[in-house]
Amino acid sequence: MLVLLTAVVCTLPAFFCTGPAEGNGRQAGGDAPTSPWLNVYDTSARYVGMDVCRGCHPGIYETFMQTGMGQSFGRATRQKSAADFTPGHALVYDSVLDYYYRPYWQNDSLYIMEYRLSGRDTVHRLVQRIDYVVGSGQHTNSHIFSAGGYLHQAPITFYTQKKRWDLAPGFEEGASSRFRRMIQVECMTCHNAYPGHVPGSENKYTQVMTGIDCERCHGPGSLHVYARQNNPPVDTSKTPDYTIVNPKRLSTELQNNICQRCHLQGIAVLNDGKTFFDFRPGMKLSEVMNVFMPHYEGGQDKMIMASHVERMKKSDCYLQSGKMSCITCHNPHVSVKYTPRAQYITACQSCHGNAGQPQCTETAAARNVRSNDCITCHMPRNGSIDIPHVAVTDHYIRRRPLAAEEAKKISAFLGMKCYNNDHPDPITTARSFMEFYERYTPSPPLLDSALHYLDTRANEEATAKQNRDYIRVYYLKQDYARVTSYAQKLQPAAITDAWTAYRVGEAYFQTDNAQQALPWYQRASALMPYAADFNNKYGTCLLALGRTAEAKTVLQKVLQELPNHVSANTNIGFMYMQEGNNTMAYDYMMKANALDPDYEQNLLNLAVWHYTAGQPDKARMRLEHLLRKHPQNERARAMLLDLDGK
């Protein structure tokens, strides 16, 4: 009767400083990049942590810890939180999914309660303790919890500028994943110091730091610490200390590469064999990744919150000066809250106060109204399109006003533009289109563009790489026949990318070929043994093949890692029901229901359980609820008709 469905920091700024040759060209006759800074490419250089830095640089440490970077991530304490918990104010309602959220303190622990009402009755209640607060409080506080080392984001955020709670960014308009959004490495490596990531997982960590640290801008410090403990000090007024990167001595390009690692938010496409841990200050970011942004005609006032570098690179000040970097205006060791406004205006006047440079054409009277503040007119605060209730300084420096231009809406999508590499290769560009499709805009023409770039075959090596990319694009198109046609040329054991193996497994499974899907799911699980969803699908496939004991072993391992995995609880409940162990079946299914009362397959399974237990009214209740939430489920509709007929 049942059909099992699957568910599855930097030195003080010097304006336009230059330093020694960076050595970032290629070695003569070789491909390896070089640098005079010893901690850039030496793989023995280790991260020591900012408490070690503090021992010799206490003054810089104390001011840096007040910056947005220093305050970027911390434990969920009353001191860390900037939120308002006034009763009646701290309440959020997701009107699409019909969940209420209330944050509250119990003793010194922060909790978020999710609940649903039917009339005045509470028909669902789930409480989650919060372990970490993300954000300095200048713009937002978001909330992270750990489940056995697996980090997830809670569905509500406090927006400090508006002093209001609301759904977290990306959770609006029915897109909420509730308590299931994974905090993956890409997120963690920008919002915090480098964590201890568990290989073979997406979001499991052995260690989580609290705040972006010194080494994110200076590089790993072990060589520097050893040199200073065992050698005479370096007189840095005469020569650099090459044991650790000093960003003010880098070229303008390399200075910006440090900042744009995190302040160029977009579609980051890693180079083959690279991870988000591989970039070090002193490198070109393109050695590790290429960062793309969607490029539009019109809508020049539309901006992403953390797209400071992209906006700056549109500016004539950047394009014409050739020497403008982030530390032209900013001292990364001092919070913007404590930076004198005059520092920014002086940065503008360092160019525009010189002969031959454009001068302000406003009248003295108009300038006096704004205290002769260049920033107010040319870099106004602007709302972001990705984070609600937030206004940030727009780093696109322009003449103001531009009312006609700004009123112009986005009229056309022009493609994906890379902002840290003028010449990305076709395969990387294709991947940017696929990433954009998966993350933000599932528009079919994006996949057609990806195919166009994939078909631009530069050489045999590039062609050989493309099997996994063709598999990905056709998987996203749900053209499973094309996916399996590429898979026929491959052996699961030869695949080193877990996602490729998973996509092939899914293609076979979705075309009712569980037997051929199995080795691909198994390979994905072997490559990423701590990816719960991969293991769950592996177990699901075993179950579909009737290999119940093996399936149960795999799914129990999922629950050992993540006891609150909804689909694994559902599947194990189904297995117990098949075995006739109705008590165990009901326990697992009700746990899944408590975690997600709208989970489609579990509601269907519960309806069957109630029916076989002689509880047709409760079966009908489950099916009616299922159809309210998932009206396209024909199986549930047929079962309901069958019940009504009896």
C-alpha positions as CSV (number, residue, x, y, z in Angstrom):
1,M,0.0,0.0,0.0
2,L,2.9,2.3,0.8
3,V,5.4,3.7,-1.7
4,L,8.5,4.9,0.1
5,L,9.4,8.4,-1.1
6,T,12.8,10.0,-0.7
7,A,13.5,13.2,1.1
8,V,15.8,13.8,1.3
9,V,43.7,41.6,10.6
10,C,45.8,43.9,9.3
11,T,48.3,46.7,10.1
12,L,47.6,50.4,10.5
13,P,46.7,51.8,7.1
14,A,48.9,54.0,5.0
15,F,47.2,55.6,2.1
16,F,48.2,54.0,-1.1
17,C,51.2,52.2,0.4
18,T,53.5,50.2,-1.8
19,G,55.9,47.5,-0.8
20,P,58.5,45.2,-2.2
21,A,57.8,43.2,-5.4
22,E,55.2,40.7,-4.4
23,G,56.7,37.7,-6.2
24,N,53.3,36.6,-7.4
25,G,54.4,35.9,-10.9
26,R,55.2,32.4,-11.9
27,Q,58.6,30.9,-11.3
28,A,60.8,30.8,-14.4
29,G,60.0,27.6,-16.2
30,G,57.5,26.5,-13.5
31,D,53.9,27.0,-12.4
32,A,54.3,27.4,-8.6
33,P,53.6,31.0,-7.4
34,T,56.1,32.6,-5.1
35,S,56.1,35.3,-2.4
36,P,58.8,37.0,-0.3
37,W,56.4,36.6,2.6
38,L,57.4,33.2,4.2
39,N,54.1,32.2,5.6
40,V,52.2,32.4,2.3
41,Y,53.2,29.2,0.6
42,D,55.1,27.3,3.3
43,T,52.7,24.5,4.2
44,S,54.5,24.0,7.6
45,A,53.3,27.5,8.7
46,R,50.5,26.9,11.3
47,Y,47.8,29.1,12.8
48,V,48.5,29.9,16.4
49,G,45.4,31.8,17.5
50,M,44.9,35.4,18.4
51,D,45.7,34.9,22.1
52,V,49.3,34.3,21.1
53,C,49.2,37.5,19.0
54,R,47.8,39.3,22.0
55,G,51.0,38.6,24.0
56,C,53.1,41.0,21.9
57,H,50.4,43.2,20.5
58,P,48.0,43.9,23.3
59,G,47.0,47.4,22.2
60,I,46.1,46.3,18.7
61,Y,44.3,43.3,20.1
62,E,42.1,45.4,22.4
63,T,41.0,47.7,19.7
64,F,40.5,45.0,17.1
65,M,38.3,43.0,19.4
66,Q,35.8,45.9,19.3
67,T,35.5,45.8,15.5
68,G,32.8,44.0,13.5
69,M,35.4,41.3,12.7
70,G,36.4,40.8,16.3
71,Q,32.8,40.6,17.3
72,S,31.7,38.5,14.4
73,F,30.9,35.2,16.3
74,G,30.5,34.4,19.9
75,R,28.8,32.2,22.4
76,A,25.1,32.8,23.0
77,T,25.3,34.9,26.2
78,R,23.2,37.9,27.4
79,Q,26.3,40.0,26.9
80,K,26.8,38.9,23.3
81,S,23.2,39.3,22.3
82,A,22.1,42.7,21.0
83,A,18.5,41.6,20.8
84,D,15.3,42.8,22.5
85,F,13.5,40.1,24.4
86,T,10.6,42.2,25.6
87,P,7.5,40.0,25.9
88,G,5.2,40.7,23.0
89,H,8.0,42.1,20.9
90,A,10.1,39.0,20.6
91,L,7.7,37.0,18.5
92,V,7.9,36.1,14.8
93,Y,5.2,34.5,12.7
94,D,6.0,32.7,9.4
95,S,2.6,33.2,7.7
96,V,3.4,30.9,4.8
97,L,4.5,27.8,6.8
98,D,2.3,28.7,9.8
99,Y,4.9,28.6,12.6
100,Y,5.4,31.0,15.4
101,Y,8.9,31.6,16.9
102,R,9.6,33.0,20.3
103,P,13.2,33.6,21.6
104,Y,13.7,33.6,25.3
105,W,16.2,33.2,28.1
106,Q,16.0,30.5,30.7
107,N,18.6,31.2,33.3
108,D,21.7,31.9,31.2
109,S,20.7,29.8,28.2
110,L,19.0,31.1,25.0
111,Y,16.2,29.2,23.5
112,I,14.0,29.5,20.4
113,M,10.6,27.9,20.6
114,E,8.7,27.0,17.5
115,Y,5.0,26.4,17.8
116,R,1.8,26.2,15.8
117,L,-1.8,27.1,16.9
118,S,-5.1,25.7,16.0
119,G,-7.6,28.1,17.5
120,R,-6.2,28.5,21.0
121,D,-4.7,25.1,21.1
122,T,-0.9,24.5,20.6
123,V,-0.8,21.6,18.2
124,H,3.0,21.7,17.7
125,R,5.9,22.8,19.9
126,L,9.6,22.4,19.4
127,V,12.3,24.0,21.6
128,Q,15.9,24.5,20.4
129,R,18.8,25.7,22.6
130,I,21.0,28.2,20.9
131,D,24.8,27.9,21.3
132,Y,26.2,30.8,19.2
133,V,25.3,34.3,18.1
134,V,26.6,35.4,14.7
135,G,27.1,39.1,14.0
136,S,28.6,42.0,15.8
137,G,25.3,43.6,16.5
138,Q,25.9,46.5,14.1
139,H,23.4,45.0,11.6
140,T,22.1,41.7,12.8
141,N,22.3,38.8,15.3
142,S,21.7,35.4,13.9
143,H,21.6,32.2,15.8
144,I,23.4,28.9,15.5
145,F,23.1,25.7,17.4
146,S,25.2,22.6,17.6
147,A,23.9,19.0,17.5
148,G,26.8,16.7,18.2
149,G,29.2,19.1,16.5
150,Y,26.9,19.6,13.5
151,L,26.1,23.3,13.2
152,H,22.7,24.6,11.9
153,Q,21.1,28.0,11.8
154,A,17.9,28.8,13.6
155,P,15.1,30.4,11.5
156,I,14.9,33.9,13.2
157,T,17.3,36.8,13.3
158,F,17.3,40.1,15.3
159,Y,17.8,43.1,13.0
160,T,19.6,45.6,15.2
161,Q,19.1,48.7,13.1
162,K,15.3,48.3,13.1
163,K,15.4,46.7,16.5
164,R,13.1,43.9,15.4
165,W,12.9,40.2,15.2
166,D,12.0,38.6,11.9
167,L,12.7,35.5,9.8
168,A,16.4,35.0,9.0
169,P,17.6,36.0,5.6
170,G,16.7,33.4,3.0
171,F,13.9,32.0,5.3
172,E,11.2,34.3,3.9
173,E,8.3,33.6,1.6
174,G,8.0,29.9,2.4
175,A,11.7,29.2,1.9
176,S,12.3,28.4,5.5
177,S,14.3,25.3,6.2
178,R,13.4,25.8,9.9
179,F,16.2,24.3,12.0
180,R,17.8,22.4,9.2
181,R,20.0,25.0,7.4
182,M,23.5,23.6,7.5
183,I,26.4,26.0,8.5
184,Q,28.9,24.8,5.9
185,V,32.6,25.7,5.6
186,E,32.1,28.6,3.2
187,C,29.9,30.3,5.8
188,M,32.1,29.6,8.7
189,T,35.3,30.7,7.1
190,C,34.0,34.2,6.5
191,H,31.9,34.7,9.6
192,N,34.5,33.4,12.0
193,A,38.1,32.3,12.5
194,Y,38.9,29.0,10.9
195,P,37.1,26.2,12.7
196,G,38.2,22.6,13.1
197,H,36.2,21.0,10.3
198,V,35.6,17.2,10.2
199,P,36.7,15.9,6.8
200,G,33.9,14.0,5.0
201,S,31.2,16.2,6.5
202,E,29.4,19.4,5.3
203,N,28.8,21.0,8.7
204,K,30.5,19.0,11.5
205,Y,33.2,20.7,13.5
206,T,35.6,19.6,16.3
207,Q,36.3,23.2,17.3
208,V,34.6,26.6,16.8
209,M,36.5,29.8,17.4
210,T,34.8,33.1,18.6
211,G,35.5,35.9,16.2
212,I,37.6,36.6,13.1
213,D,41.2,36.7,14.2
214,C,44.5,38.3,13.4
215,E,45.7,35.5,11.1
216,R,42.9,35.9,8.7
217,C,44.6,39.0,7.4
218,H,48.2,38.3,8.3
219,G,48.4,34.6,7.6
220,P,49.5,31.8,9.8
221,G,51.7,33.0,12.6
222,S,53.9,30.1,13.7
223,L,56.9,31.2,11.6
224,H,56.7,34.7,13.0
225,V,56.4,33.5,16.6
226,Y,59.3,31.2,16.3
227,A,61.5,33.8,14.6
228,R,60.7,36.5,17.3
229,Q,61.3,34.0,20.1
230,N,64.6,32.8,18.7
231,N,66.1,35.7,16.7
232,P,66.8,39.4,17.2
233,P,63.9,41.7,16.5
234,V,63.5,43.2,13.0
235,D,63.6,46.9,12.6
236,T,60.5,47.2,10.5
237,S,61.2,50.9,9.9
238,K,64.0,49.8,7.7
239,T,62.9,46.4,6.3
240,P,59.8,44.2,6.5
241,D,59.6,41.2,8.7
242,Y,59.0,38.6,6.1
243,T,57.9,35.9,8.6
244,I,54.4,37.2,8.5
245,V,52.3,39.2,5.9
246,N,52.0,42.9,6.6
247,P,49.1,43.9,4.3
248,K,50.1,47.6,4.1
249,R,53.3,46.4,2.3
250,L,51.4,44.4,-0.3
251,S,50.5,45.7,-3.7
252,T,47.0,47.3,-4.0
253,E,45.7,44.2,-5.8
254,L,46.9,41.8,-3.0
255,Q,45.6,44.1,-0.3
256,N,42.2,43.9,-2.0
257,N,42.4,40.2,-2.4
258,I,42.6,39.8,1.4
259,C,39.4,41.9,1.9
260,Q,37.5,40.4,-1.0
261,R,37.9,36.9,0.4
262,C,34.9,37.8,2.5
263,H,33.7,41.2,1.4
264,L,33.1,40.1,-2.2
265,Q,30.0,38.0,-1.5
266,G,28.7,36.2,-4.5
267,I,29.1,32.8,-6.2
268,A,32.4,31.5,-5.1
269,V,33.6,28.7,-7.4
270,L,36.6,26.8,-5.9
271,N,39.4,25.7,-8.2
272,D,39.8,22.0,-8.6
273,G,41.6,20.6,-5.5
274,K,41.1,23.7,-3.4
275,T,39.1,24.3,-0.3
276,F,37.8,27.4,1.5
277,F,40.7,27.0,4.0
278,D,43.4,27.3,1.3
279,F,43.5,31.1,0.7
280,R,46.3,32.9,2.6
281,P,47.0,36.6,2.7
282,G,49.6,37.4,0.1
283,M,48.0,35.2,-2.5
284,K,45.8,36.1,-5.3
285,L,42.3,35.0,-4.5
286,S,42.0,33.5,-8.0
287,E,44.6,30.9,-7.0
288,V,41.9,29.3,-4.8
289,M,38.5,30.5,-6.1
290,N,36.8,32.7,-8.6
291,V,33.9,34.9,-7.3
292,F,31.1,35.7,-9.6
293,M,28.1,38.1,-9.3
294,P,25.0,38.2,-11.5
295,H,25.4,41.1,-13.9
296,Y,22.3,43.1,-14.8
297,E,21.2,45.9,-17.1
298,G,19.7,48.6,-14.9
299,G,19.1,48.5,-11.2
300,Q,22.4,50.2,-10.3
301,D,21.2,50.8,-6.7
302,K,20.6,47.1,-6.1
303,M,23.4,45.7,-3.9
304,I,24.2,42.7,-1.8
305,M,25.2,43.5,1.8
306,A,28.7,42.0,1.7
307,S,29.5,43.1,-1.8
308,H,31.8,46.0,-0.8
309,V,34.6,45.1,-3.2
310,E,32.3,44.5,-6.1
311,R,30.7,48.0,-5.6
312,M,34.1,49.6,-5.1
313,K,35.4,48.1,-8.3
314,K,32.6,49.7,-10.3
315,S,33.7,53.2,-9.1
316,D,35.8,55.6,-11.1
317,C,37.9,56.3,-8.0
318,Y,39.0,52.6,-8.2
319,L,39.2,52.3,-12.0
320,Q,41.1,55.5,-12.6
321,S,43.4,55.6,-9.6
322,G,44.8,52.1,-9.9
323,K,45.9,52.4,-6.3
324,M,42.7,52.3,-4.3
325,S,42.3,49.6,-1.7
326,C,40.0,49.0,1.3
327,I,42.7,50.2,3.7
328,T,42.8,53.5,1.8
329,C,39.9,54.4,4.0
330,H,39.6,51.8,6.7
331,N,41.8,50.9,9.6
332,P,40.9,47.2,10.2
333,H,42.2,47.4,13.8
334,V,39.7,50.1,14.8
335,S,35.9,49.7,14.7
336,V,34.0,51.9,12.3
337,K,32.0,53.0,15.4
338,Y,35.2,54.7,16.8
339,T,36.7,55.8,13.5
340,P,36.6,59.6,13.1
341,R,34.6,60.7,10.2
342,A,37.4,62.9,9.2
343,Q,39.5,59.9,8.3
344,Y,37.2,59.0,5.5
345,I,36.9,62.5,4.2
346,T,40.8,62.9,4.3
347,A,41.0,59.8,2.2
348,C,38.8,61.4,-0.5
349,Q,40.7,64.6,-0.3
350,S,44.0,62.9,-0.7
351,C,43.2,62.7,-4.4
352,H,40.4,65.2,-4.9
353,G,42.3,67.9,-3.1
354,N,45.1,67.7,-5.6
355,A,45.4,69.7,-8.8
356,G,44.3,67.9,-11.9
357,Q,41.8,65.8,-10.0
358,P,38.0,66.3,-10.2
359,Q,36.8,68.8,-7.6
360,C,33.4,69.0,-5.9
361,T,31.1,71.2,-8.0
362,E,28.5,71.8,-5.3
363,T,28.2,75.3,-3.9
364,A,29.9,76.1,-0.6
365,A,26.4,76.5,0.9
366,A,25.3,73.1,-0.2
367,R,28.5,71.5,1.1
368,N,28.2,73.2,4.5
369,V,24.7,71.8,4.9
370,R,26.3,68.3,4.9
371,S,29.4,69.5,6.9
372,N,31.5,69.1,3.7
373,D,31.1,65.4,4.0
374,C,31.9,63.6,0.8
375,I,30.6,60.3,2.0
376,T,27.0,61.5,2.6
377,C,26.5,62.4,-1.0
378,H,28.7,60.0,-2.9
379,M,28.5,56.8,-0.7
380,P,25.0,57.0,0.9
381,R,23.6,54.2,2.9
382,N,21.5,51.8,0.9
383,G,19.4,48.8,1.6
384,S,20.6,45.4,0.5
385,I,18.7,43.0,-1.6
386,D,19.7,39.9,0.4
387,I,19.4,41.0,4.0
388,P,16.1,42.7,5.0
389,H,15.8,45.6,7.5
390,V,19.5,46.6,7.0
391,A,21.1,49.7,5.4
392,V,24.9,49.8,4.7
393,T,27.3,52.2,3.1
394,D,27.2,51.7,-0.7
395,H,30.8,51.5,-1.8
396,Y,29.9,52.3,-5.4
397,I,31.3,55.8,-5.4
398,R,29.3,58.0,-7.8
399,R,28.1,61.5,-8.4
400,R,24.8,62.2,-6.8
401,P,22.0,62.3,-7.4
402,L,21.4,59.7,-10.1
403,A,17.7,59.6,-9.8
404,A,17.0,58.6,-13.4
405,E,19.5,55.8,-13.3
406,E,18.5,54.5,-9.9
407,A,14.8,54.6,-10.8
408,K,15.6,52.3,-13.7
409,K,14.6,48.7,-12.7
410,I,16.6,45.7,-13.6
411,S,15.7,45.1,-17.2
412,A,17.9,42.2,-18.3
413,F,20.2,39.5,-16.9
414,L,23.5,39.9,-18.8
415,G,25.4,37.0,-17.3
416,M,27.8,36.0,-14.6
417,K,30.7,38.4,-14.1
418,C,33.9,37.4,-12.2
419,Y,35.2,40.2,-9.9
420,N,38.6,38.7,-9.0
421,N,39.7,37.3,-12.3
422,D,39.2,39.0,-15.7
423,H,39.6,35.8,-17.6
424,P,38.0,32.8,-15.8
425,D,38.0,29.6,-17.9
426,P,34.8,28.3,-19.5
427,I,34.3,25.4,-17.1
428,T,34.6,27.7,-14.0
429,T,32.1,30.1,-15.6
430,A,29.7,27.3,-16.3
431,R,29.9,26.3,-12.7
432,S,29.0,29.8,-11.6
433,F,25.8,29.5,-13.6
434,M,25.0,26.2,-12.0
435,E,25.8,27.6,-8.5
436,F,23.6,30.6,-9.1
437,Y,20.8,28.3,-10.2
438,E,21.1,26.0,-7.2
439,R,21.4,28.7,-4.6
440,Y,19.2,31.6,-5.7
441,T,17.3,31.4,-9.0
442,P,16.2,28.1,-10.4
443,S,15.7,29.6,-13.9
444,P,16.2,27.1,-16.8
445,P,18.1,29.5,-19.1
446,L,20.9,29.6,-16.5
447,L,21.5,25.9,-17.2
448,D,21.5,26.5,-20.9
449,S,24.2,29.1,-20.4
450,A,26.2,26.6,-18.3
451,L,26.0,24.1,-21.2
452,H,27.2,26.7,-23.6
453,Y,30.3,27.3,-21.6
454,L,30.9,23.6,-21.0
455,D,30.7,23.0,-24.8
456,T,33.6,25.5,-25.2
457,R,36.2,22.8,-25.0
458,A,39.6,24.4,-24.8
459,N,41.8,21.2,-24.6
460,E,41.7,17.5,-23.8
461,E,42.3,18.1,-20.1
462,A,39.4,20.5,-19.9
463,T,37.2,18.0,-21.7
464,A,38.1,15.2,-19.3
465,K,37.0,17.4,-16.4
466,Q,33.6,17.9,-17.8
467,N,31.9,14.7,-17.1
468,R,31.1,15.7,-13.6
469,D,29.9,19.1,-14.8
470,Y,27.7,17.6,-17.5
471,I,26.3,15.2,-14.8
472,R,25.6,18.2,-12.6
473,V,23.9,20.3,-15.2
474,Y,21.7,17.5,-16.6
475,Y,20.9,16.4,-13.0
476,L,19.6,20.0,-12.3
477,K,17.6,19.8,-15.5
478,Q,16.2,16.5,-14.2
479,D,17.3,14.9,-17.5
480,Y,18.3,11.7,-15.7
481,A,18.8,9.7,-18.9
482,R,21.6,12.0,-19.9
483,V,23.1,11.7,-16.4
484,T,23.2,8.0,-16.6
485,S,24.6,8.0,-20.1
486,Y,27.6,9.9,-18.8
487,A,27.8,7.6,-15.8
488,Q,28.1,4.6,-18.1
489,K,31.6,5.8,-19.0
490,L,32.6,5.9,-15.3
491,Q,33.2,3.6,-12.4
492,P,32.0,4.5,-8.9
493,A,35.4,3.7,-7.3
494,A,37.1,6.1,-9.7
495,I,35.0,9.0,-8.6
496,T,36.5,11.4,-6.0
497,D,33.7,13.9,-5.8
498,A,30.9,12.8,-3.5
499,W,28.3,15.1,-5.1
500,T,28.9,13.5,-8.5
501,A,28.4,10.1,-7.1
502,Y,25.3,11.1,-5.3
503,R,23.8,12.8,-8.5
504,V,24.4,9.6,-10.5
505,G,22.8,7.5,-7.7
506,E,19.8,9.8,-7.7
507,A,19.4,9.7,-11.5
508,Y,19.3,5.9,-11.4
509,F,16.9,5.8,-8.4
510,Q,14.5,8.4,-9.8
511,T,14.3,6.2,-12.9
512,D,13.4,3.1,-10.9
513,N,16.8,1.5,-11.1
514,A,17.7,1.1,-7.4
515,Q,20.1,-1.7,-8.2
516,Q,22.3,0.5,-10.4
517,A,21.9,3.5,-8.0
518,L,23.2,1.5,-5.0
519,P,27.0,1.6,-5.8
520,W,26.8,5.3,-6.5
521,Y,25.1,6.1,-3.2
522,Q,27.6,3.8,-1.5
523,R,30.5,5.7,-3.1
524,A,29.0,9.1,-2.0
525,S,28.6,7.8,1.5
526,A,32.2,6.5,1.6
527,L,33.6,9.8,0.3
528,M,31.5,11.8,2.8
529,P,30.8,9.5,5.7
530,Y,29.5,12.3,7.9
531,A,27.0,13.7,5.3
532,A,23.8,12.5,6.8
533,D,21.7,13.1,3.7
534,F,24.0,10.9,1.6
535,N,23.9,8.1,4.2
536,N,20.1,8.4,4.4
537,K,19.7,8.0,0.7
538,Y,22.1,5.1,0.7
539,G,19.9,3.5,3.4
540,T,16.8,4.3,1.5
541,C,18.1,2.6,-1.6
542,L,19.0,-0.5,0.4
543,L,15.5,-0.5,1.8
544,A,14.0,-0.3,-1.7
545,L,16.0,-3.4,-2.7
546,G,14.7,-5.3,0.3
547,R,18.0,-5.4,2.1
548,T,16.3,-4.3,5.3
549,A,19.0,-5.3,7.8
550,E,21.7,-3.4,6.0
551,A,19.4,-0.4,5.5
552,K,18.6,-0.3,9.2
553,T,22.3,-0.4,10.1
554,V,23.0,2.5,7.8
555,L,20.1,4.6,9.0
556,Q,20.8,3.9,12.7
557,K,24.3,5.3,12.0
558,V,22.7,8.5,10.7
559,L,20.7,8.8,13.9
560,Q,23.7,8.1,16.0
561,E,25.3,11.2,14.4
562,L,22.1,13.3,14.1
563,P,19.2,11.9,16.2
564,N,16.9,14.6,14.9
565,H,17.2,13.7,11.2
566,V,13.6,13.7,10.1
567,S,13.9,11.4,7.1
568,A,16.0,8.8,8.8
569,N,13.5,8.6,11.7
570,T,10.7,8.3,9.1
571,N,12.5,5.5,7.2
572,I,13.3,3.5,10.3
573,G,9.7,3.8,11.5
574,F,8.6,2.5,8.1
575,M,10.9,-0.5,8.4
576,Y,9.5,-1.4,11.8
577,M,6.0,-1.1,10.5
578,Q,6.9,-3.5,7.7
579,E,8.2,-5.9,10.3
580,G,5.0,-5.7,12.3
581,N,6.7,-4.0,15.2
582,N,4.0,-1.3,15.5
583,T,5.2,0.2,18.8
584,M,8.7,0.9,17.6
585,A,7.3,2.1,14.2
586,Y,5.0,4.6,16.0
587,D,7.7,5.9,18.3
588,Y,10.0,6.7,15.3
589,M,7.3,8.2,13.2
590,M,6.0,10.3,16.1
591,K,9.5,11.6,16.7
592,A,9.7,12.6,13.0
593,N,6.3,14.2,13.3
594,A,7.4,16.2,16.4
595,L,10.4,17.4,14.4
596,D,8.5,18.2,11.3
597,P,4.7,18.0,11.5
598,D,4.4,18.6,7.7
599,Y,6.8,16.0,6.5
600,E,5.0,14.4,3.5
601,Q,6.2,10.8,3.6
602,N,5.9,10.5,7.4
603,L,2.3,11.8,7.3
604,L,1.5,9.2,4.7
605,N,3.1,6.5,6.8
606,L,1.3,7.6,9.9
607,A,-2.0,7.4,8.0
608,V,-1.3,3.8,7.1
609,W,-0.3,3.0,10.7
610,H,-3.6,4.5,12.0
611,Y,-5.6,2.6,9.4
612,T,-4.0,-0.7,10.2
613,A,-4.4,-0.1,13.9
614,G,-8.2,0.4,13.4
615,Q,-8.1,4.2,13.8
616,P,-9.7,5.4,10.5
617,D,-10.5,8.9,11.9
618,K,-6.9,9.5,12.8
619,A,-5.8,8.2,9.4
620,R,-8.2,10.7,7.8
621,M,-6.9,13.5,10.0
622,R,-3.3,12.7,8.8
623,L,-4.3,12.6,5.2
624,E,-6.3,15.8,5.3
625,H,-3.4,17.6,7.0
626,L,-1.0,16.2,4.4
627,L,-3.2,17.5,1.5
628,R,-3.5,20.9,3.0
629,K,0.3,21.1,3.0
630,H,1.0,19.1,-0.1
631,P,-2.1,19.3,-2.3
632,Q,-0.3,17.6,-5.2
633,N,0.1,14.3,-3.4
634,E,-2.2,12.0,-5.4
635,R,-1.4,9.0,-3.3
636,A,-2.8,10.7,-0.2
637,R,-5.9,11.8,-2.2
638,A,-6.5,8.2,-3.4
639,M,-6.2,6.9,0.2
640,L,-8.6,9.5,1.5
641,L,-11.1,8.6,-1.2
642,D,-10.7,5.0,-0.2
643,L,-11.4,5.8,3.4
644,D,-14.4,7.9,2.5
645,G,-15.8,5.0,0.4
646,K,-15.7,2.8,3.4
